Protein backbone atom coordinates (compact mmCIF):
# COMPACT_ATOMS: atom_id res chain seq x y z
CA UNK A 1 0.00 0.00 0.00
CA UNK A 2 1.15 3.52 -0.72
CA UNK A 3 1.52 6.05 2.05
CA UNK A 4 -1.33 8.57 2.20
CA UNK A 5 -0.05 11.85 3.60
CA UNK A 6 -2.04 14.61 5.25
CA UNK A 7 -1.26 16.87 2.28
CA UNK A 8 -2.62 14.28 -0.14
CA UNK A 9 -5.81 13.93 1.91
CA UNK A 10 -6.30 17.72 2.07
CA UNK A 11 -5.80 17.93 -1.69
CA UNK A 12 -8.30 15.16 -2.41
CA UNK A 13 -10.89 16.54 0.02
CA UNK A 14 -10.67 19.86 -1.80
CA UNK A 15 -11.43 18.11 -5.09
CA UNK A 16 -14.44 16.14 -3.83
CA UNK A 17 -17.48 16.31 -6.11
CA UNK A 18 -21.06 16.31 -4.76
CA UNK A 19 -23.40 13.48 -5.69
CA UNK A 20 -26.80 12.29 -4.56
CA UNK A 21 -27.01 8.79 -3.13
CA UNK A 22 -30.30 7.02 -3.80
CA UNK A 23 -31.46 4.12 -1.64
CA UNK A 24 -34.31 2.09 -3.14
CA UNK A 25 -36.54 -0.08 -0.98
CA UNK A 26 -39.30 -2.48 -1.87
CA UNK A 27 -42.62 -0.66 -1.65
CA UNK A 28 -46.06 -1.75 -0.48
CA UNK A 29 -46.99 -3.00 -3.97
CA UNK A 30 -43.74 -4.87 -4.62
CA UNK A 31 -44.25 -8.25 -6.28
CA UNK A 32 -41.49 -10.84 -6.43
CA UNK A 33 -43.50 -12.85 -8.96
CA UNK A 34 -46.00 -11.97 -11.65
CA UNK A 35 -46.06 -9.09 -14.13
CA UNK A 36 -42.60 -7.47 -14.11
CA UNK A 37 -43.38 -4.81 -16.75
CA UNK A 38 -43.20 -2.00 -14.18
CA UNK A 39 -39.68 -3.01 -13.16
CA UNK A 40 -38.72 -3.41 -16.83
CA UNK A 41 -39.79 0.19 -17.49
CA UNK A 42 -37.97 1.32 -14.33
CA UNK A 43 -34.84 -0.30 -15.78
CA UNK A 44 -35.40 1.35 -19.16
CA UNK A 45 -35.64 4.70 -17.39
CA UNK A 46 -32.41 4.00 -15.51
CA UNK A 47 -30.64 3.39 -18.82
CA UNK A 48 -32.02 6.71 -20.12
CA UNK A 49 -30.84 8.53 -16.97
CA UNK A 50 -27.40 6.95 -17.41
CA UNK A 51 -27.29 8.01 -21.07
CA UNK A 52 -28.21 11.57 -20.02
CA UNK A 53 -25.36 11.62 -17.49
CA UNK A 54 -27.69 11.95 -14.50
CA UNK A 55 -27.25 8.45 -13.06
CA UNK A 56 -23.57 7.60 -12.72
CA UNK A 57 -23.84 4.21 -11.01
CA UNK A 58 -26.82 1.89 -10.55
CA UNK A 59 -26.62 -1.16 -8.28
CA UNK A 60 -29.69 -3.42 -8.15
CA UNK A 61 -29.55 -5.58 -5.03
CA UNK A 62 -30.42 -9.25 -5.24
CA UNK A 63 -31.37 -9.85 -1.64
CA UNK A 64 -34.27 -11.13 0.41
CA UNK A 65 -34.32 -7.88 2.39
CA UNK A 66 -36.36 -4.70 2.09
CA UNK A 67 -33.52 -3.12 0.10
CA UNK A 68 -33.87 -3.05 -3.70
CA UNK A 69 -30.95 -0.97 -4.98
CA UNK A 70 -28.54 1.92 -4.73
CA UNK A 71 -27.87 4.68 -7.23
CA UNK A 72 -25.29 7.46 -7.46
CA UNK A 73 -26.70 10.54 -9.21
CA UNK A 74 -24.81 13.54 -10.57
CA UNK A 75 -27.81 15.74 -9.78
CA UNK A 76 -28.63 17.62 -6.56
CA UNK A 77 -30.68 15.96 -3.83
CA UNK A 78 -33.72 18.01 -4.88
CA UNK A 79 -33.29 17.16 -8.58
CA UNK A 80 -32.82 13.48 -7.76
CA UNK A 81 -36.00 13.46 -5.67
CA UNK A 82 -37.90 15.04 -8.58
CA UNK A 83 -36.48 12.51 -11.05
CA UNK A 84 -37.41 9.60 -8.82
CA UNK A 85 -40.94 10.89 -8.16
CA UNK A 86 -41.55 10.38 -11.90
CA UNK A 87 -40.18 6.80 -11.94
CA UNK A 88 -42.80 4.21 -12.99
CA UNK A 89 -41.89 1.81 -10.15
CA UNK A 90 -42.21 4.60 -7.59
CA UNK A 91 -45.54 5.73 -9.03
CA UNK A 92 -46.83 2.14 -8.93
CA UNK A 93 -45.73 1.65 -5.31
CA UNK A 94 -43.33 -1.13 -6.24
CA UNK A 95 -40.43 0.85 -4.84
CA UNK A 96 -39.87 3.66 -2.36
CA UNK A 97 -36.74 5.78 -2.06
CA UNK A 98 -34.56 7.95 0.10
CA UNK A 99 -31.96 10.42 -1.20
CA UNK A 100 -28.85 11.59 0.64
CA UNK A 101 -26.17 14.14 -0.13
CA UNK A 102 -22.80 12.49 -0.71
CA UNK A 103 -19.47 13.12 -2.39
CA UNK A 104 -16.82 11.26 -4.30
CA UNK A 105 -13.20 11.87 -5.09
CA UNK A 106 -11.19 12.18 -8.34
CA UNK A 107 -10.33 8.78 -9.70
CA UNK A 108 -13.18 6.90 -7.98
CA UNK A 109 -14.68 4.32 -10.32
CA UNK A 110 -15.92 0.79 -10.51
CA UNK A 111 -13.53 -1.77 -11.96
CA UNK A 112 -14.25 -2.52 -15.62
N, CA, C and O of each residue as an XYZ file, in Angstrom:
448
protein
N       0.838     -1.183      0.000
C       0.000      0.000      0.000
C       0.879      1.242      0.000
O       1.951      1.273      0.604
N       0.386      2.275     -0.705
C       1.145      3.516     -0.724
C       0.815      4.327      0.529
O      -0.245      4.169      1.136
N       1.740      5.185      0.891
C       1.520      6.047      2.051
C       0.605      7.204      1.639
O       0.832      7.844      0.612
N      -0.405      7.461      2.426
C      -1.326      8.566      2.196
C      -0.997      9.655      3.216
O      -1.216      9.491      4.416
N      -0.474     10.752      2.716
C      -0.050     11.845      3.601
C      -1.226     12.772      3.906
O      -2.263     12.727      3.245
N      -1.039     13.604      4.915
C      -2.044     14.605      5.249
C      -2.245     15.568      4.081
O      -3.376     15.950      3.781
N      -1.148     15.964      3.419
C      -1.260     16.874      2.282
C      -2.076     16.244      1.150
O      -2.895     16.917      0.525
N      -1.857     14.975      0.892
C      -2.619     14.277     -0.136
C      -4.107     14.277      0.222
O      -4.957     14.554     -0.624
N      -4.411     13.964      1.480
C      -5.807     13.926      1.912
C      -6.455     15.299      1.782
O      -7.587     15.402      1.310
N      -5.754     16.359      2.192
C      -6.299     17.720      2.067
C      -6.565     18.056      0.604
O      -7.590     18.654      0.276
N      -5.644     17.672     -0.272
C      -5.798     17.931     -1.693
C      -7.033     17.196     -2.236
O      -7.845     17.789     -2.946
N      -7.169     15.942     -1.912
C      -8.300     15.158     -2.405
C      -9.627     15.668     -1.845
O     -10.615     15.738     -2.576
N      -9.664     16.022     -0.574
C     -10.892     16.536      0.020
C     -11.327     17.829     -0.671
O     -12.522     18.089     -0.817
N     -10.363     18.629     -1.091
C     -10.669     19.858     -1.805
C     -11.206     19.621     -3.206
O     -11.827     20.507     -3.793
N     -10.975     18.449     -3.738
C     -11.432     18.107     -5.091
C     -12.695     17.241     -5.097
O     -13.156     16.815     -6.156
N     -13.247     16.985     -3.915
C     -14.439     16.140     -3.832
C     -15.571     16.753     -4.641
O     -15.733     17.973     -4.685
N     -16.356     15.886     -5.283
C     -17.479     16.315     -6.110
C     -18.781     15.850     -5.459
O     -18.877     14.699     -5.031
N     -19.789     16.731     -5.378
C     -21.060     16.313     -4.760
C     -21.857     15.366     -5.651
O     -21.873     15.506     -6.874
N     -22.499     14.426     -5.031
C     -23.400     13.483     -5.688
C     -24.616     13.287     -4.794
O     -24.602     13.660     -3.621
N     -25.645     12.710     -5.344
C     -26.798     12.289     -4.555
C     -26.794     10.772     -4.507
O     -26.623     10.105     -5.528
N     -26.982     10.240     -3.323
C     -27.007      8.794     -3.129
C     -28.466      8.369     -2.944
O     -29.142      8.811     -2.015
N     -28.929      7.517     -3.832
C     -30.297      7.020     -3.803
C     -30.313      5.638     -3.165
O     -29.507      4.774     -3.510
N     -31.238      5.437     -2.230
C     -31.463      4.121     -1.639
C     -32.885      3.715     -2.001
O     -33.850      4.373     -1.613
N     -33.000      2.623     -2.752
C     -34.312      2.092     -3.144
C     -34.715      0.976     -2.200
O     -33.900      0.134     -1.823
N     -35.992      0.985     -1.824
C     -36.538     -0.077     -0.983
C     -37.788     -0.629     -1.653
O     -38.454      0.062     -2.423
N     -38.089     -1.867     -1.351
C     -39.303     -2.482     -1.870
C     -40.504     -1.780     -1.243
O     -40.574     -1.598     -0.028
N     -41.449     -1.391     -2.100
C     -42.615     -0.660     -1.645
C     -43.777     -1.561     -1.292
O     -43.662     -2.785     -1.366
N     -44.897     -0.968     -0.909
C     -46.061     -1.749     -0.480
C     -46.669     -2.603     -1.591
O     -47.343     -3.593     -1.306
N     -46.442     -2.236     -2.849
C     -46.992     -3.001     -3.971
C     -45.953     -3.884     -4.661
O     -46.195     -4.403     -5.751
N     -44.803     -4.049     -4.021
C     -43.739     -4.866     -4.623
C     -44.228     -6.299     -4.817
O     -44.883     -6.871     -3.945
N     -43.898     -6.867     -5.973
C     -44.249     -8.252     -6.277
C     -43.008     -8.995     -6.735
O     -42.383     -8.615     -7.725
N     -42.652    -10.039     -6.029
C     -41.493    -10.840     -6.425
C     -41.815    -11.667     -7.666
O     -40.927    -11.956     -8.468
N     -43.069    -12.045     -7.824
C     -43.504    -12.853     -8.964
C     -44.588    -12.093     -9.725
O     -45.104    -11.084     -9.242
N     -44.921    -12.570    -10.885
C     -46.004    -11.970    -11.649
C     -45.499    -11.002    -12.699
O     -44.363    -11.106    -13.162
N     -46.352    -10.058    -13.070
C     -46.057     -9.087    -14.127
C     -44.898     -8.178    -13.704
O     -45.008     -7.431    -12.733
N     -43.797     -8.251    -14.437
C     -42.600     -7.469    -14.110
C     -42.444     -6.264    -15.040
O     -41.368     -5.669    -15.091
N     -43.500     -5.892    -15.780
C     -43.377     -4.813    -16.754
C     -43.050     -3.472    -16.092
O     -42.368     -2.644    -16.695
N     -43.516     -3.247    -14.883
C     -43.202     -1.995    -14.176
C     -41.702     -1.913    -13.893
O     -41.091     -0.862    -14.086
N     -41.119     -3.001    -13.444
C     -39.680     -3.011    -13.158
C     -38.886     -2.909    -14.461
O     -37.830     -2.278    -14.492
N     -39.382     -3.519    -15.529
C     -38.719     -3.414    -16.829
C     -38.650     -1.945    -17.262
O     -37.610     -1.479    -17.727
N     -39.764     -1.220    -17.107
C     -39.793      0.194    -17.491
C     -38.940      1.044    -16.544
O     -38.343      2.032    -16.969
N     -38.883      0.675    -15.294
C     -37.975      1.316    -14.330
C     -36.526      1.156    -14.810
O     -35.745      2.108    -14.781
N     -36.183     -0.043    -15.245
C     -34.836     -0.295    -15.777
C     -34.564      0.494    -17.042
O     -33.471      1.034    -17.216
N     -35.547      0.566    -17.925
C     -35.398      1.348    -19.158
C     -35.112      2.812    -18.803
O     -34.252      3.453    -19.407
N     -35.842      3.321    -17.823
C     -35.645      4.703    -17.391
C     -34.246      4.896    -16.807
O     -33.604      5.918    -17.048
N     -33.779      3.919    -16.044
C     -32.413      3.996    -15.506
C     -31.383      4.098    -16.634
O     -30.441      4.886    -16.549
N     -31.564      3.300    -17.687
C     -30.643      3.387    -18.822
C     -30.694      4.773    -19.466
O     -29.661      5.304    -19.873
N     -31.886      5.360    -19.561
C     -32.024      6.707    -20.122
C     -31.340      7.743    -19.230
O     -30.683      8.656    -19.731
N     -31.493      7.605    -17.905
C     -30.836      8.528    -16.974
C     -29.316      8.392    -17.054
O     -28.594      9.384    -16.951
N     -28.838      7.171    -17.236
C     -27.397      6.951    -17.413
C     -26.918      7.614    -18.696
O     -25.886      8.286    -18.704
N     -27.665      7.426    -19.780
C     -27.286      8.012    -21.070
C     -27.274      9.539    -21.003
O     -26.485     10.182    -21.696
N     -28.139     10.120    -20.177
C     -28.212     11.569    -20.019
C     -27.160     12.101    -19.056
O     -27.031     13.313    -18.881
N     -26.400     11.191    -18.425
C     -25.360     11.617    -17.492
C     -25.877     11.962    -16.108
O     -25.139     12.538    -15.307
N     -27.120     11.628    -15.804
C     -27.693     11.954    -14.500
C     -27.514     10.834    -13.479
O     -27.455     11.099    -12.278
N     -27.429      9.611    -13.931
C     -27.255      8.447    -13.058
C     -25.900      7.836    -13.376
O     -25.723      7.195    -14.412
N     -24.945      8.041    -12.473
C     -23.573      7.599    -12.724
C     -23.381      6.111    -12.454
O     -22.677      5.427    -13.197
N     -24.004      5.614    -11.395
C     -23.843      4.209    -11.006
C     -25.197      3.700    -10.528
O     -25.868      4.356     -9.731
N     -25.592      2.541    -11.012
C     -26.821      1.892    -10.554
C     -26.460      0.490    -10.074
O     -25.750     -0.247    -10.759
N     -26.962      0.126     -8.879
C     -26.622     -1.162     -8.278
C     -27.906     -1.839     -7.788
O     -28.310     -1.637     -6.642
N     -28.554     -2.643     -8.646
C     -29.695     -3.420     -8.149
C     -29.190     -4.436     -7.124
O     -28.129     -5.034     -7.306
N     -29.943     -4.625     -6.064
C     -29.548     -5.580     -5.029
C     -30.392     -6.837     -5.131
O     -31.621     -6.774     -5.152
N     -29.738     -7.953     -5.192
C     -30.419     -9.246     -5.244
C     -30.407     -9.844     -3.844
O     -29.588    -10.706     -3.526
N     -31.328     -9.370     -3.020
C     -31.374     -9.850     -1.640
C     -32.811    -10.156     -1.249
O     -33.759     -9.774     -1.934
N     -32.942    -10.845     -0.147
C     -34.265    -11.127      0.411
C     -34.591    -10.140      1.524
O     -35.301    -10.471      2.473
N     -34.061     -8.915      1.398
C     -34.316     -7.879      2.393
C     -35.250     -6.831      1.805
O     -35.711     -6.968      0.672
N     -35.522     -5.808      2.559
C     -36.358     -4.698      2.091
C     -35.623     -3.812      1.093
O     -36.251     -3.012      0.399
N     -34.316     -3.942      1.012
C     -33.520     -3.116      0.102
C     -33.674     -3.624     -1.330
O     -33.746     -4.830     -1.570
N     -33.723     -2.672     -2.289
C     -33.867     -3.048     -3.696
C     -32.710     -2.566     -4.558
O     -32.409     -3.181     -5.581
N     -32.051     -1.468     -4.162
C     -30.950     -0.973     -4.979
C     -30.361      0.311     -4.450
O     -30.880      0.927     -3.519
N     -29.259      0.698     -5.072
C     -28.539      1.917     -4.731
C     -28.175      2.612     -6.037
O     -27.822      1.954     -7.016
N     -28.258      3.918     -6.054
C     -27.866      4.684     -7.228
C     -27.031      5.885     -6.819
O     -27.223      6.446     -5.739
N     -26.113      6.275     -7.675
C     -25.290      7.461     -7.460
C     -25.621      8.431     -8.588
O     -25.309      8.174     -9.751
N     -26.255      9.545     -8.237
C     -26.702     10.538     -9.212
C     -25.763     11.735     -9.239
O     -25.180     12.103     -8.220
N     -25.624     12.331    -10.405
C     -24.806     13.537    -10.567
C     -25.630     14.793    -10.287
O     -25.096     15.901    -10.320
N     -26.900     14.633    -10.019
C     -27.808     15.742     -9.778
C     -27.892     16.069     -8.287
O     -27.452     15.283     -7.448
N     -28.456     17.227     -7.963
C     -28.626     17.618     -6.565
C     -29.649     16.699     -5.891
O     -30.365     15.956     -6.562
N     -29.709     16.759     -4.578
C     -30.681     15.962     -3.832
C     -32.095     16.302     -4.296
O     -32.911     15.404     -4.505
N     -32.389     17.586     -4.455
C     -33.725     18.005     -4.875
C     -34.045     17.512     -6.289
O     -35.147     17.026     -6.542
N     -33.088     17.635     -7.202
C     -33.293     17.158     -8.578
C     -33.476     15.648     -8.614
O     -34.305     15.136     -9.366
N     -32.708     14.940     -7.806
C     -32.825     13.482     -7.756
C     -34.192     13.077     -7.227
O     -34.815     12.157     -7.757
N     -34.661     13.752     -6.196
C     -36.003     13.460     -5.671
C     -37.064     13.672     -6.755
O     -37.979     12.861     -6.900
N     -36.938     14.760     -7.509
C     -37.903     15.037     -8.576
C     -37.834     13.977     -9.670
O     -38.869     13.536    -10.169
N     -36.627     13.564    -10.046
C     -36.480     12.508    -11.048
C     -37.128     11.212    -10.575
O     -37.829     10.546    -11.337
N     -36.894     10.864     -9.329
C     -37.412      9.605     -8.816
C     -38.924      9.636     -8.625
O     -39.577      8.601     -8.754
N     -39.489     10.788     -8.324
C     -40.941     10.892     -8.157
C     -41.666     10.547     -9.460
O     -42.838     10.171     -9.441
N     -40.964     10.676    -10.590
C     -41.551     10.381    -11.895
C     -41.243      8.964    -12.384
O     -41.627      8.600    -13.496
N     -40.560      8.171    -11.574
C     -40.185      6.805    -11.944
C     -41.422      5.901    -11.923
O     -42.215      5.971    -10.984
N     -41.596      5.059    -12.940
C     -42.796      4.213    -12.986
C     -42.918      3.250    -11.800
O     -44.034      2.980    -11.354
N     -41.824      2.735    -11.286
C     -41.893      1.806    -10.151
C     -42.234      2.537     -8.854
O     -42.854      1.961     -7.960
N     -41.838      3.785     -8.752
C     -42.206      4.597     -7.586
C     -43.693      4.927     -7.667
O     -44.428      4.775     -6.691
N     -44.127      5.382     -8.844
C     -45.538      5.734     -9.032
C     -46.458      4.554     -8.750
O     -47.554      4.727     -8.217
N     -46.008      3.348     -9.111
C     -46.832      2.145     -8.929
C     -46.730      1.569     -7.515
O     -47.417      0.599     -7.194
N     -45.884      2.154     -6.672
C     -45.734      1.654     -5.309
C     -44.882      0.404     -5.200
O     -44.823     -0.217     -4.139
N     -44.220      0.027     -6.286
C     -43.326     -1.130     -6.240
C     -42.087     -0.813     -5.430
O     -41.556     -1.668     -4.721
N     -41.634      0.423     -5.542
C     -40.429      0.847     -4.841
C     -40.692      2.155     -4.097
O     -41.565      2.935     -4.477
N     -39.932      2.378     -3.042
C     -39.872      3.662     -2.360
C     -38.414      4.083     -2.371
O     -37.543      3.281     -2.709
N     -38.133      5.329     -2.007
C     -36.744      5.778     -2.064
C     -36.423      6.805     -1.003
O     -37.301      7.477     -0.460
N     -35.139      6.905     -0.727
C     -34.562      7.953      0.104
C     -33.368      8.498     -0.664
O     -32.703      7.755     -1.386
N     -33.091      9.798     -0.514
C     -31.959     10.422     -1.196
C     -31.115     11.151     -0.162
O     -31.635     11.844      0.713
N     -29.808     10.982     -0.280
C     -28.854     11.594      0.643
C     -27.786     12.352     -0.133
O     -27.417     11.964     -1.242
N     -27.299     13.423      0.453
C     -26.165     14.141     -0.128
C     -24.904     13.332      0.144
O     -24.705     12.830      1.250
N     -24.062     13.210     -0.862
C     -22.800     12.494     -0.714
C     -21.723     13.187     -1.525
O     -21.957     14.250     -2.099
N     -20.552     12.593     -1.571
C     -19.468     13.122     -2.394
C     -18.541     11.984     -2.781
O     -18.519     10.926     -2.152
N     -17.789     12.232     -3.820
C     -16.820     11.263     -4.297
C     -15.551     12.011     -4.675
O     -15.541     13.239     -4.754
N     -14.509     11.278     -4.903
C     -13.201     11.875     -5.095
C     -12.655     11.565     -6.489
O     -13.023     10.553     -7.087
N     -11.780     12.429     -7.010
C     -11.194     12.184     -8.335
C     -10.585     10.791     -8.417
O      -9.862     10.357     -7.521
N     -10.886     10.115     -9.490
C     -10.331      8.778     -9.700
C     -11.223      7.654     -9.215
O     -10.973      6.494     -9.543
N     -12.268      7.962     -8.435
C     -13.184      6.899     -7.979
C     -13.893      6.308     -9.185
O     -14.367      7.040    -10.053
N     -13.965      5.004     -9.240
C     -14.680      4.324    -10.316
C     -14.853      2.864     -9.954
O     -14.187      2.342     -9.059
N     -15.755      2.217    -10.664
C     -15.924      0.791    -10.510
C     -14.951      0.085    -11.445
O     -14.689      0.587    -12.538
N     -14.414     -1.047    -11.056
C     -13.534     -1.768    -11.962
C     -14.288     -2.209    -13.207
O     -15.459     -2.580    -13.131
N     -13.621     -2.168    -14.342
C     -14.246     -2.523    -15.620
C     -14.535     -3.945    -15.743
O     -15.061     -4.382    -16.767
